[in-house]
Amino acid sequence: MAAHLDFLVAERGEDEATVLAAALRAGVEALYREALTEGFLFGRIPRERFLLEVGPEVLAEVEFQRDALRRDVEWGLRGA
């Protein structure tokens, strides 16, 4: 990870603290979105809140993937 940090500092021309702060923000945002998606898929977060947080494109993609997985599982169970 130190090599990645060194690379980012050199590429961005920013000091290490600035790069680490940006990395922390990006990491928290990624974890937040992951938790939102999991909460939505498990029914803990309402669809409306998820839509407001992630937007219609992400909602459509998550619902498409969920439905595709359900169809695949149903198909597999019928063939078993």
VOPAGU-2260 file (C-alpha; in pm, 1 decimal, decimal comma):
REM VOPAGU-2260
SITE   aa  ch    i         X         Y         Z
SITE  MET   A    0       0,0       0,0       0,0
SITE  ALA   A    1     292,6     234,8      61,8
SITE  ALA   A    2     390,4     205,3    -303,9
SITE  HIS   A    3      37,6     302,7    -407,1
SITE  LEU   A    4      49,7     604,1    -178,2
SITE  ASP   A    5     388,3     709,3    -316,5
SITE  PHE   A    6     252,5     674,8    -669,3
SITE  LEU   A    7     -53,5     887,0    -590,0
SITE  VAL   A    8     156,1    1158,0    -426,0
SITE  ALA   A    9     382,6    1173,0    -731,2
SITE  GLU   A   10     100,6    1157,8    -988,3
SITE  ARG   A   11    -122,6    1412,6    -821,6
SITE  GLY   A   12     154,0    1645,5    -713,6
SITE  GLU   A   13      -2,8    1675,0    -369,5
SITE  ASP   A   14     140,0    1613,4     -26,1
SITE  GLU   A   15      81,9    1282,3     148,2
SITE  ALA   A   16    -172,7    1422,9     395,8
SITE  THR   A   17    -388,9    1558,5     113,3
SITE  VAL   A   18    -375,8    1227,7     -72,7
SITE  LEU   A   19    -460,6    1035,3     245,2
SITE  ALA   A   20    -755,1    1266,1     315,2
SITE  ALA   A   21    -886,5    1210,4     -38,7
SITE  ALA   A   22    -836,9     834,9      -0,6
SITE  LEU   A   23   -1026,7     835,5     327,6
SITE  ARG   A   24   -1316,7    1028,5     171,5
SITE  ALA   A   25   -1325,9     791,7    -127,6
SITE  GLY   A   26   -1310,5     486,9      97,5
SITE  VAL   A   27   -1587,2     606,2     326,6
SITE  GLU   A   28   -1802,2     692,4      23,7
SITE  ALA   A   29   -1745,9     344,3    -123,7
SITE  LEU   A   30   -1828,6     174,4     207,1
SITE  TYR   A   31   -2136,8     394,2     248,7
SITE  ARG   A   32   -2264,5     305,3     -97,8
SITE  GLU   A   33   -2194,9     -64,4     -32,4
SITE  ALA   A   34   -2386,9     -50,4     296,7
SITE  LEU   A   35   -2675,1     134,3     129,2
SITE  THR   A   36   -2695,0    -128,2    -143,8
SITE  GLU   A   37   -2685,4    -414,6     104,2
SITE  GLY   A   38   -2949,2    -246,6     319,3
SITE  PHE   A   39   -3173,0    -196,7      17,3
SITE  LEU   A   40   -3131,5    -554,5    -105,4
SITE  PHE   A   41   -3207,0    -696,7     240,1
SITE  GLY   A   42   -3509,7    -471,3     285,9
SITE  ARG   A   43   -3367,3    -255,1     563,4
SITE  ILE   A   44   -3356,7      60,7     349,9
SITE  PRO   A   45   -3667,0     171,2     159,5
SITE  ARG   A   46   -3646,4     195,5    -219,1
SITE  GLU   A   47   -3724,9     569,1    -206,1
SITE  ARG   A   48   -3430,5     644,7      22,9
SITE  PHE   A   49   -3198,9     429,8    -187,3
SITE  LEU   A   50   -3313,8     614,9    -499,7
SITE  LEU   A   51   -3247,3     953,2    -337,3
SITE  GLU   A   52   -2901,6     844,4    -222,6
SITE  VAL   A   53   -2771,6     673,5    -537,8
SITE  GLY   A   54   -2984,4     805,5    -824,4
SITE  PRO   A   55   -3205,1     633,0   -1080,7
SITE  GLU   A   56   -2924,2     479,3   -1288,4
SITE  VAL   A   57   -2766,5     296,3    -995,1
SITE  LEU   A   58   -3108,7     188,8    -867,5
SITE  ALA   A   59   -3196,5      44,5   -1208,2
SITE  GLU   A   60   -2864,1    -142,8   -1228,0
SITE  VAL   A   61   -2897,4    -287,8    -876,3
SITE  GLU   A   62   -3256,0    -397,7    -940,0
SITE  PHE   A   63   -3156,7    -550,4   -1274,5
SITE  GLN   A   64   -2874,1    -747,3   -1113,7
SITE  ARG   A   65   -3097,8    -859,2    -825,8
SITE  ASP   A   66   -3369,3    -977,9   -1064,3
SITE  ALA   A   67   -3117,5   -1153,8   -1289,8
SITE  LEU   A   68   -2973,1   -1338,1    -991,3
SITE  ARG   A   69   -3320,0   -1443,5    -878,3
SITE  ARG   A   70   -3399,5   -1576,9   -1227,1
SITE  ASP   A   71   -3069,9   -1767,1   -1237,2
SITE  VAL   A   72   -3132,9   -1924,1    -896,8
SITE  GLU   A   73   -3487,5   -2022,8    -993,5
SITE  TRP   A   74   -3359,7   -2172,8   -1319,3
SITE  GLY   A   75   -3090,1   -2364,4   -1132,5
SITE  LEU   A   76   -3335,8   -2499,5    -876,6
SITE  ARG   A   77   -3571,4   -2621,0   -1148,9
SITE  GLY   A   78   -3286,6   -2800,9   -1324,5
SITE  ALA   A   79   -3152,0   -2964,9   -1009,3
